[in-house]
Amino acid sequence: MAFVQPLIFTVLTVAAFSMAGLRFKRIYENIRMGQPEPVKGSLRNMILLALGQKKMFRNLIPALLHLAVYTAFLLTQVELLEIFLDGFTGRHRLIYYAVQDSAFGKGLYIAIISGIEVLSLLAFAATLAFLARRNLLKVLRFVKSEMNGWPRLDGNIILYLEIVLIAAIFTMNGADEALHRAEGKGSYGFLLSGNAVWLLFSGFSPETLAVLERVGWWFHILVVFSFLNYLPFSKHLHIMLAFPNAYFTRVSGNGQMRNMPEIQREIQSMLDPSALSGEALPPPDQFGAKDVQDLSWKQLLDAYACTECGRCTAACPANQTGKKLSPRKIMMDTRDRMEELSLNRQKHGPDHQDGKALLGDYISTEELRACTTCNACVQECPVSINPLSIILELRRHLILDQSSAPESWTQMFTHVENNGAPWQFAQSDRDKWISQTEA
């Protein structure tokens, strides 16, 4: 019967990774539906923003809570390696018994597991604090209208899974420590389970302890497999995509907008026809973006990397003054539209048209016009997601393709075209606005 555990474990592992792989493949294909965008990678940005959590520390208390969960997640992967080795081989603490005769190896092993236990305890406290912030304190950015329904539930589910995972870790280690002592083998030496947690299990028989240890072990790995398959449907996909997204962060200055060569060339020909050489560029099929496939792959990656933390919306001056715009909603809508479009094409074929679009059906004209292009949302995002770039492309489509702009904007466009300035004065009289403002 020794082969039963490795067999079950192998089947579950293959099934879990296969199902998750199919989902991740679909996300990759969704991102690829975007237009090409040349973006240079920056290892420095990835280290500072994704790995180093640099921007998180603008808000110290949430940053420290997040750091506890983040570091616990990273270090737990070391213990997870041993669980996989034990699962495939049917052994018990394979790494521990492989290094127990080496003082350095055993000491390092004990230090790592002890560190995982301490970080898990801190992560437990942080998880309770996050639950309180979302559900009791109701921090404003977590209760905006776009967070109603699934987004709010999604934010809580991952916290509940974290609690179950931590309980499984301490059940596994605590029961194993008590069993180790009951069998006369002494203590493993782990900091928490070796000194306190095992006492919770000390009154059980060796048979019961063996069962509890296996329950904790299986619950641990099953939560990991569940999380792996839940991740692609959750905002916590940022755990993986924050790294490539930070790596491909645009390095252009804040407020710099993507140039449109077709329009630039047209303006240059009006100003100085002799300065142009070569053939004229063909006119674009459309200006700006109407749907997600008109956006770039980097903008679509931004949407999937969004963790819905709401720092962008909290910093948005338009949102603060009661306007409908929420940069977080822009990213959520872009992701939701990608998912809808992908599902429709999967059901009805790649050429299926559902008669809907990101502009109009998901994001309204009112939202787009409320944006002041101040870049506060870009500045605040922990992994430098750029909602503004999507807003600008949608707004370009509204103005250049649909000729839809407020009257005040239209007047300004006319003045720029006729006078070379936003004001109504002729170029020869451009200093008159000074006297008018002084008056």
PERA-V207048 format. One record per helix or strand. SS is the DSSP state (~ for helix, > for strand). FROM is the first residue (numbers start at 1). LEN is the number of residues. Records with the same first field share a line. If there is no record, write none. Layout:
# PERA-V207048
SS: FROM-LEN / FROM-LEN
This chain:
# PERA-V207048
~: 3-30 / 43-9 / 54-5 / 60-30 / 94-6 / 103-33 / 140-3 / 145-3 / 150-33 / 197-5 / 206-26 / 235-13 / 261-11 / 273-3 / 292-3 / 297-9 / 311-5 / 317-4 / 327-22 / 358-4 / 365-6 / 376-5 / 387-15 / 407-13 / 427-3 / 432-7
>: 35-1 / 296-1 / 363-1
